[in-house]
Amino acid sequence: MTATTQSIQALSAVEWELIIVGAGTAGMPCAIEAAKSGLKRILVIEKSQNVGGTLHWTVAHMSAGGTQLQKARGIEDSPEEHYNDIMRISACSANPELTRLATEEAPSTIAWLQSLGFPFDACCPTLVYGHAPYTRARTYFANVQRGGIVLLSLLLPEWERYIRCGAITLLLGCTLTDILACDGCVYGVKVHDGSAVQEHYARHVVLATGGYAANPSFFARVTPYAPPLYSAANPTSQGEGIEAALRIGAQFHGAEKHNVSLGGIELIPNSQRVDIWSAWAMVSTSAYRTTRELYVNEEGKRFLNEDEVNADIRERAVMRQPRWQFWVLFDEYALHQSYAEHQPLVRQWITVAMVKQHAALGTYLRCAESIEKLAAMCGIHVRHCVETVQRFNTNIHGIPDEFGRTTFPAPLHQAPFYALRINACALISFGGLAVNTRFQVLDIKNKPIQGLYAIGEILGAAATSGHAFCSGMLVTPALSFGRMLGKQMQENIACTIPRRRSVQIPTLSLRA
């Protein structure tokens, strides 16, 4: 590429009709729909070496009310009831306009996925308890574990068709560094390709760069009350799109509504990384397995009813503990009984022998011949921990304890004893850019920044879930909003009023 500099009308140098930064859950559908609507010069910039973004990581739970799949199972539902349920779960902390838009569009998104041949599990729609449950069965997922990869495979044929015909041009390995703006109007982006800085011009720029849940410094800055970040997010979730938008006056909000995911195990010491596919403990709800364990904090004290079904209650209880961590205590009998019932505590540890192998490492899972030794190994208050286990062992007759627990399968008294450290972690980020219902990014005065749009996790999970986890309300809005924005870009471009101000900008030959 070569660049020359000349004084021209700012927008007369536009090479692209539309630039989309981020080729993931929202960015890919946006580009596809924009190309379908007639745009022929779409530039998509992706910092990874492949497309898909968090689709490579997510289970891809989705939700919608009033679908044909529900009707086929005799489930009466509607977008309005879906909206009301989200507001109930989030205590009205979700953005009402965006949430209503998302729930109204969700049935069409599910129907679109059906038309693509998405392999919905036979149980769908269903209730899930990994999050606070809806009042109706309206959660959907694939009949395989990695539903995000399945979804990506269904997007690729159309994506590649528009790549081949030239409507979409894809740049891989390019990280957004700045958004180019003049007089409150966006006219392009600046990116780094690993060796040099490039500038690309368009009147309309869509940010679909994802969240910041893998960036400890950004997380600490916007969530100062939280302990150091344990991340389960896509490593590329660094928040560059948010940072670039903030530099031109965009409004950021929602980080104060942060909530945690439970089950993370730090396999690599001091990495502060957890992986839902490598080791994830079943501690977010008791709906799917008999709880044979005790949960204690570093003071050696219990802090919730281990039989609690509602994930939201459990998440908030953990966030009241030091460092948002706790230990799961169990004995040899509980270990063997869990596997006899096909209910392992960690779903990826498929045999008792595997558990013992992990315990032998002596880091995240520890083992000792007494509760005293175990507590000392883990840095748990020894006397309190011993007293906690003793109290539990004397109450095994179904009498509710001080936390309301009524299920006591067996006392913890058969050595060896085990303690598994669980870290509350960030799977997604809750803060994001403020947008209106046309997905225009708003400045700190709630005015649209002309030519700048945002979709996907860059809006923050709080936009459509508030301070809670509402099942399916991240992937579904990302798909829906991406498709909606792509369809409306032709109209947006047609309505653009060129600026009259002349500026000095480099003109890049992007097709060289």
PyMOL commands that set and color helices and strands:
alter all, ss='L'
color gray80, all
select helices_A, chain A and resi 10-13+27-36+53-56+68-72+79-89+96-116+147-164+216-222+240-247+255-257+311-318+322-324+332-340+352-360+371-378+382-393+456-459+462-465+475-494
alter helices_A, ss='H'
color red, helices_A
select strands_A, chain A and resi 3-9+18-21+42-46+62-63+139-140+168-172+175-182+185-192+197-201+205-207+252-253+261-264+294-296+325-331+365-368+417-425+432-433+440-442+448-454+502-508
alter strands_A, ss='S'
color yellow, strands_A
deselect
rebuild
show_as cartoon
